[in-house]
Amino acid sequence: MKKKYELLYVLNGTLTEEALGEQMTRVQAVVEAAGEIEEVFVWGRRKLAYEIQDLREGYYVIIHFHAEPDQPQNIERLLRITDFVLRYLITVSENDFMPSVKQLTEKEIDELSVDDPEELVEQLIIESAQAEVSEEESAESVEENVEEASEEVEAVETANADEDAEQTSAERTAE
């Protein structure tokens, strides 16, 4: 029975576009030989968290594929001996694959008029969170629910403190 897998690999980020394309084709051929590719996401050049082989930049690619349970070992063996793959990780996807990230066009980025990429990410997170809040449950009702819950917690804590005080005084009387 085939399972869903996700392969994330990092290539040398200093290579030309032609060389990167050739290496990505090679990795895809290895995966296709072992299973069936569903999607390929190219994240592109990104700064590495730490230097790998004196490189500070990597080219990230994710491949979603279906394969028999013994095939990822074969893929890992082949990736391990290839010089152009800096790092790789194959994981089993229990549920759906990782949701694809919306690719923004240059026009959309200009419309957002954000200079700092971190600010852009924060803005997109806020927009997606706002979209998740249903129309009938507004921010005010959420605040009211939080207040009610905190009042209930305080009432329970007060009741527990009173019971503890009564038990302590009863124990002292018994002595």
C-alpha positions in Angstrom: 0.0 0.0 0.0 1.5 3.3 -1.0 2.0 6.1 1.5 2.3 9.8 1.2 5.8 11.2 1.6 7.4 14.7 1.6 11.0 15.2 0.6 12.7 18.5 1.4 16.2 18.9 0.0 18.7 21.7 -0.2 21.0 22.3 -3.1 24.1 24.5 -3.3 22.7 28.1 -3.5 25.7 29.6 -5.4 25.0 27.6 -8.6 23.5 29.1 -11.8 19.9 28.6 -12.7 20.9 26.1 -15.4 22.9 24.0 -13.0 20.1 24.1 -10.4 17.5 23.0 -13.0 19.7 20.1 -14.0 20.2 19.0 -10.4 16.5 19.3 -9.6 15.7 17.2 -12.7 18.2 14.5 -11.4 16.5 14.4 -7.9 13.1 14.3 -9.5 14.2 11.4 -11.6 15.4 9.5 -8.5 12.0 10.1 -6.8 10.0 9.1 -10.0 11.9 5.9 -10.2 10.8 5.0 -6.6 7.3 6.5 -6.6 4.8 8.9 -8.1 5.4 12.6 -7.7 2.3 14.7 -6.9 3.6 18.2 -6.4 6.9 20.0 -6.5 7.4 23.3 -4.6 10.5 25.4 -5.2 11.2 27.7 -2.3 14.2 29.1 -3.9 17.4 30.6 -2.5 17.4 31.1 1.3 20.0 31.9 3.9 21.1 28.7 5.8 20.9 28.7 9.5 24.5 27.6 9.7 27.3 27.1 7.1 27.3 23.8 5.3 30.5 23.0 3.4 31.5 26.7 3.6 28.2 27.8 2.0 25.8 30.3 3.5 23.0 30.0 1.0 20.9 27.1 -0.1 18.3 26.4 -2.8 15.2 24.7 -1.2 12.8 22.3 -2.9 9.9 20.2 -1.6 8.6 17.2 -3.4 5.3 15.5 -2.4 5.1 11.9 -3.6 3.4 8.6 -3.1 5.6 5.4 -2.8 5.7 2.0 -1.2 7.0 2.0 2.4 10.4 0.5 1.4 11.2 3.1 -1.3 12.2 6.1 0.9 15.3 4.1 2.0 16.3 3.8 -1.6 15.8 7.5 -2.2 17.8 8.4 0.9 20.6 6.1 -0.2 20.9 7.8 -3.6 20.6 11.3 -2.1 23.3 10.5 0.5 25.9 9.7 -2.3 25.1 12.7 -4.5 27.4 15.6 -4.0 25.1 18.4 -5.0 22.4 17.7 -2.3 23.6 19.5 0.9 20.8 18.2 3.1 17.6 16.2 2.7 14.7 15.0 4.8 11.9 12.5 3.9 8.9 12.4 6.2 5.6 10.5 6.1 2.6 12.7 5.6 -0.1 11.3 7.9 -2.9 13.6 6.7 -2.9 16.0 3.8 0.3 17.4 2.4 1.6 20.7 3.7 -0.6 23.5 2.3 1.0 25.3 -0.5 2.1 28.8 0.3 0.4 31.4 -1.8 3.0 32.9 -4.2 2.6 36.6 -4.4 3.2 38.5 -7.7 5.4 41.6 -7.7 2.3 43.6 -8.2 0.7 42.2 -5.1 3.8 42.8 -3.1 3.9 46.4 -4.3 0.2 46.8 -3.4 1.0 45.7 0.1 3.7 48.3 0.2 5.8 46.6 2.9 9.5 47.1 2.9 10.3 44.5 5.6 9.6 40.9 4.7 8.9 40.0 8.3 6.3 42.7 8.4 4.8 41.2 5.2 4.6 37.8 6.9 2.9 39.3 10.0 0.4 41.1 7.8 -0.5 37.9 5.9 -0.9 36.0 9.2 -3.2 38.6 10.6 -5.3 38.7 7.4 -5.6 34.9 7.5 -6.6 34.9 11.2 -9.2 37.6 10.5 -10.7 35.5 7.7 -11.0 32.5 10.1 -13.1 34.5 12.6 -16.7 33.8 11.6 -19.1 36.7 11.1 -21.4 35.8 14.0 -18.5 35.5 16.4 -17.0 39.0 16.5 -14.0 40.1 18.4 -16.3 41.6 21.1 -18.0 38.3 21.7 -14.6 36.6 22.1 -13.6 39.2 24.7 -16.8 38.6 26.5 -16.2 34.9 26.6 -12.7 35.4 27.9 -14.0 37.7 30.7 -16.7 35.1 31.6 -14.2 32.3 31.7 -11.8 34.3 33.9 -14.6 35.1 36.3 -15.5 31.4 36.5 -11.9 30.5 37.2 -11.7 33.2 40.0 -14.9 31.8 41.5 -13.6 28.3 41.5 -10.3 29.4 43.0 -12.1 31.3 45.8 -14.3 28.3 46.6 -11.2 26.1 46.8 -9.4 28.5 49.0 -12.4 28.7 51.4 -12.6 24.9 51.5 -8.9 24.7 52.3 -9.3 27.3 55.1 -12.2 25.4 56.6 -10.2 22.1 56.5 -7.2 23.7 58.2 -9.3 25.3 61.0 -11.1 21.9 61.5 -7.7 20.2 61.8 -6.5 22.7 64.3 -9.7 22.3 66.4 -9.3 18.5 66.3 -5.7 18.8 67.8 
